[in-house]
Amino acid sequence: MQTGDYLVHNSGKVCQITGTEIMKLTGKDVRYLILTPIRGSAETIYVPEEVASATLKPIMSRAEAMNLIHRMDEIEPLKIRNERHRDQEYAAAYNTQDMDTMVSVVKELHNRQEHRRSIGKALPSKDAQMMARVQSTIDECMAVALGIRPEEVSDFIRDNR
């Protein structure tokens, strides 16, 4: 991991390493990676180098992004095993930071949204928030891998399936 690399933080934010800094917070010098999210770059995230590999995940390559795009139709929606724990199942799937799994979450939430719309109901706010969060992470990862802006990802996927 070096300055200029793009990574996914465990919060789901895609960030660029903008430098390192040694800070003395607990009486000893600790080197931190300085991360700037690609959206909302006013925020700065500091990650101790010693835990970076557990906290940060590399961005997929362009080839991996194209492969995912070509396989999206084959990815099944997430199967919810227990309706009472729907939120936890979404969160657990999201926290894997696995792109196939995140696509399955979006598909499940989209299906749920369409079903609820058909009976005159809106998607619950927790579901809508999770859908936005997962979609944002997918868009940001794909954008970096493909060299495009996050807001161009949906059109790119539609044109390249």
N, C-alpha and C positions, 0 to 999 in steps of 0.2 A: 504494500500500500504506500503510495507516494503522492506528492502534491500533483493535482490535476486529475487524479483518478476519480471516477464516479462510482458510488456505492449506494446500496439501499440500507438505511439505518433501520434498526428494529422497530422504529415508530412507523415505518412504511414510507418515510420521506426519502426521495432520491436526492443525494447530496454529492457535492464535489469537495474533495480534500483541497483546502486552500492554504494549508500550512501546518506547522506543528509549533507547540509552545510548551516550555517547561514551567510548571506551576508548583508552588509549595503550599498545598492546602492542608495537609495533615502532618506537617513537620518534616516531610521528606519531599525531595524533588520527584515529580512525576511528569513524564512527557505525554502530552495530549495531542490528538489529531484535531484540527480545526475544520469543521464541516460547514458548508453553506448549502442549504436546500436550493434546488433549482427553481422552485416556486416560493415566493415570499422570501427573497434573499436577505431581508432585514434581520432574519433570525440566524444565530450562530449556534452550532452544537459542538460541544467538546466531549471527546471520547478518549479515555485513557488508552494509550497504545497497548498496554498489557491485556486489555479485554476487547480490543478492536475486532479480532477474528470471531468472537462470539456475538458481537453487537452489530457488525457490518457484513453485508453480503455483496459480492461483486455483481455488477450489472451484466446482463446477458450480452452475448455478442450479436452482431447483425445477423449472422447465419442462424443463431438460436431464435432470434426474434422472427425471422422469416419462416422458420420451421414451425414455430408456435402459431403464426398466422395461418399457415396452410393446414394445421391440425385443429383449429378452433371449432370447426363444425363437428368434429368427432368427440370433443370433450363433453362429457355428460354433466348436467347440473349437479351440484352438491346434493347428496342424499341426507336429509335431516332425519336422524334416528329418533329424536325425542322432541316433540313440538314445544314442550315446556322449557327446553334448554336450547332453543333455536339460536339465541344471541351468543351463547357460549360456543356453539358449534361453528357459527360464522367466525367468531374471534379466533378459535383454535385453527381453523383452516387458513385464515388470513395470516396468522402469526407464523405459519410455516414459510412464508415468503416464497413459496413455490408458485411459479407463474401458471402452471396447469391448474393447480388447486384454486388459485385466485380467479381464473376464468370460470371455473365451475361455480364459485360463489356468486359471481356476477350473473351467470345464467340462472341460477336458482332464484336470486333476488328479482331478476327481470321477470321470470315466470310468475313469481308471487305477486309482483306488481300488476302484471297483466290480469291475473285471476281476480285480484281485489278490485281492479278497475272495472272488470266485467260485472261485478256485483254492486257497483256504485260506492266502493270504499277506496280510501287512499292507503298507500303503503305506510305502515307505522313509522314514526320518526326514527326509531332506532335502526330499523331496516334501511330507511332512506340514507341515514348517515353512514351505515356500513357500506352500502352500495357506492356512495360517493367516494368514500375512503379507498375502497378496493379499486374502483375504476381509476382514481387519481394515481395510485401506485402503478397500476398497469400502464397507464398512459405515459407517466414519467419514465418508467424503465424502457418502454418501447421507443420513446422519443430519443433518449440518449443512444440506445443501440442503433437506431435507424438514422440518426443525424437530422431529425426534424423537430419541430416544436410540439409540445404535448397536445395542443389543440388541433394538430393535424393528424394525429394518430388514428382516430376513427375513420376518417376519409381514406387514409393509407391502407388500413385493414380492409375496408370495403372494396377498394380498387385492386387489392393483391391477394384475395382469397383464392 
